[in-house]
Amino acid sequence: MSRGSAARPVSPAPRLPSRLATLRAEPGWRRIDLISDLHLSPDMPATLARLRAHLSATPADAIFLLGDIFEAWIGDDARWQAGTFEQFALELLRGVSARKPLFFMHGNRDFALGEPMAEDAGMRLLPDPARLEAFGRGWLLSHGDQLCLGDVGYLRARAAVRRPGVLAALRAMPLFARRALARHLRAKSRMHQSDPSTWADVDDDAARAWLRDAGCDTLIHGHTHRPALHDLGDGLARAVLSDWDYDHGPGRGDVLVMDARGLHRIAPMHAAAPDPHAGGGSP
Ligand code: MN
């Protein structure tokens, strides 16, 4: 498989964990929604509203959030601060998990979201990658960043930032300082917005190796913001989730729906319209 310029350095492919987390769909599940890369922040109210609308309208039996749902997660303690974005996120997720199973996998942006927040929100944290058995097939779920082997600098930074000492140091900062830091990083990243088509992509050889080792036929991931379904040969495939943005431009985002027929992509649903025949009726 070509990786573009042969001279470009690439990181070694990560090995599939020897004890791969495996999740079995419940027999009654008829539809699963998979979503990633909303990059939610206090600056993205329309995107947050669209997620809320979809989650309240979808008939899915389970929801999988596959990373970078949040642009940054400044710490689980932020959820107690009244009137904040984090408290709103907690209420939203709690409302969903009260009705159906909700799973959360970390992305590279929201990896600091911890067990206390997950537990409070009623969602189950999934390791990356994780295997899902559903509708008679094995699916491999990942955020995807670990497989972008051409992104050497990023992968090095990824390992550094996830050292326990770094997280502990961040958590020791006062909340107002973490909020200010997140604001600063958001402003900086807006200034240096690069074109996603120039980003490193998931390495197809590494994806195939993971799929074979996991005994799965399809890898589902986000991170690259390049929604597609790639045929990897030998019955293997790679399904890529889209990012969401309803705050700038015409709005984009999609949901990958898994059911007995396979995978298909839909636009996020709008909140269900009130039934005109319900209640008191109209004159
Ligand atoms: Mn990402």
Residues whose N, C-alpha, C, O or C-beta is under 5 A from the ligand:
A	BS01	MN	D68 G107 N108 H223
